[in-house]
Amino acid sequence: MRLSSLADYAVVLMSAAARHCGGMRCNARALAEETGLPLPTAQKLVSKLSAAGLIESVRGAGGGFRLSRPPAAITLADIVEAVDGPITITVCSGEHASDCAIEGSCHVRPHWQIVNRTIRAALGSVTLASLGQHITDPRRPEHPLDFKRTVS
């Protein structure tokens, strides 16, 4: 499973916004420059994130955008779903009907739904605030979502 590039970039953009905007307004140009994202991509993401209610935008002189909630209240799942839609690992693991030809007789489908909920929960447990925490050794994350320690 892999996130789309746009979802990945949205997390990068939102993380930068959380670090630098606080309660103040940011603009897409400044965040594009800081993150290295092309300006059209940053603008597209701002539009999608605004439509999803994750950021509030203000047009005109002195305009820009800010996070609509504190960084601790915005999760990776929120961001990914704002850009890519519902998180589903297979066509049958979502909440809506699928067009799978074997759905009626498939014994694996319930297991995919469990896996899908687990992935959604994992992304839902990581907040923008936690992305600001320093990790000293990427091979041994000191993040609360260290599955080697939390899942038996």
C-alpha positions in Angstrom: 0.0 0.0 0.0 1.3 3.4 -0.8 -0.1 6.9 -0.3 -0.6 9.1 -3.4 2.1 11.7 -3.9 -0.6 14.4 -3.4 -1.5 12.9 0.0 2.1 12.8 1.0 2.6 16.4 -0.1 -0.5 17.4 1.8 1.0 16.0 5.0 4.3 17.9 4.3 2.3 21.1 3.7 0.1 20.7 6.7 3.1 19.9 8.9 4.8 23.1 7.8 1.6 25.1 8.4 1.4 23.7 11.9 4.9 24.7 12.6 4.8 28.2 11.2 1.2 29.4 11.1 -0.1 28.8 14.6 -3.1 31.1 14.9 -1.7 33.4 12.2 -2.3 33.2 8.5 0.1 31.5 6.1 0.1 31.6 2.3 0.7 28.9 -0.3 3.7 30.6 -1.8 5.6 30.8 1.5 4.8 27.1 2.3 5.7 26.0 -1.2 9.1 27.7 -0.9 9.8 26.2 2.5 8.7 22.7 1.6 10.0 22.6 -2.0 6.6 21.9 -3.4 5.7 23.5 -6.7 3.4 26.5 -6.2 0.6 25.0 -8.3 0.7 21.8 -6.2 0.6 23.8 -3.0 -2.4 25.8 -4.3 -4.2 22.7 -5.3 -3.7 21.2 -1.9 -4.8 24.3 -0.1 -8.0 24.1 -2.1 -8.6 20.5 -1.2 -7.7 20.9 2.4 -10.0 24.0 2.7 -12.9 22.1 1.1 -12.4 19.3 3.7 -12.5 21.9 6.5 -8.9 21.3 7.7 -7.8 24.9 6.9 -9.7 28.2 6.7 -8.8 30.5 3.9 -9.2 34.3 3.6 -9.0 36.0 0.2 -7.7 39.4 -0.6 -4.9 41.6 0.7 -3.5 40.2 3.9 -5.3 36.9 3.1 -4.0 33.4 3.4 -5.0 30.4 5.4 -4.7 28.9 8.9 -5.4 25.5 10.4 -9.1 25.2 11.3 -8.2 23.2 14.4 -5.2 22.8 16.7 -2.4 20.5 15.3 -3.2 18.0 18.0 -6.8 17.7 16.6 -5.8 17.0 12.9 -4.7 13.5 12.1 -2.9 11.9 9.1 -6.1 10.1 8.3 -7.9 13.5 8.1 -5.3 14.8 5.7 -5.2 11.7 3.5 -8.9 11.4 3.2 -9.2 15.1 2.4 -6.9 14.5 -0.6 -7.6 10.9 -1.7 -11.0 10.2 -0.3 -11.8 7.3 2.1 -8.9 5.1 3.1 -9.6 1.6 1.6 -7.0 -1.0 1.0 -9.2 -3.1 -1.4 -12.4 -2.2 -3.2 -14.4 -4.3 -0.8 -12.9 -3.0 2.4 -14.7 0.3 2.3 -18.1 1.1 3.7 -19.8 1.3 0.3 -20.8 -1.5 -2.0 -18.0 -2.7 -4.4 -18.1 -4.2 -7.9 -16.0 -7.2 -6.9 -17.2 -10.3 -8.9 -16.5 -12.7 -5.9 -17.7 -10.5 -3.1 -20.7 -12.8 -2.2 -18.5 -15.9 -1.8 -15.2 -14.4 -0.6 -14.0 -15.6 2.8 -11.2 -13.0 2.9 -13.3 -9.9 2.7 -14.0 -9.6 6.5 -10.3 -9.9 7.1 -9.5 -7.1 4.6 -12.1 -4.9 6.5 -10.2 -5.5 9.8 -6.9 -4.6 8.1 -8.4 -1.5 6.6 -9.8 -0.4 10.0 -6.4 -1.0 11.5 -4.6 1.1 8.9 -7.2 3.9 9.3 -6.8 3.8 13.1 -3.0 3.9 12.8 -3.2 7.0 10.5 -5.9 8.4 12.8 -3.6 8.1 15.8 -0.8 10.3 14.4 -1.5 14.0 14.7 0.2 17.1 13.2 1.4 17.9 16.7 3.1 14.5 17.0 4.9 15.1 13.6 6.6 18.0 15.2 8.3 15.7 17.8 12.0 15.0 17.2 12.9 11.4 16.5 16.6 10.8 17.3 16.9 7.5 15.5 14.5 6.7 12.6 15.1 3.0 13.0 13.8 3.1 16.6 10.9 5.6 16.6 10.1 7.2 19.9 6.6 7.8 18.6 3.6 6.6 20.5 2.7 4.6 17.4 5.6 2.1 17.6 3.9 -1.1 16.6 6.7 -3.3 17.8 6.0 -2.1 21.3 2.2 -1.7 21.2 1.1 -4.7 19.2 1.7 -8.2 20.5 
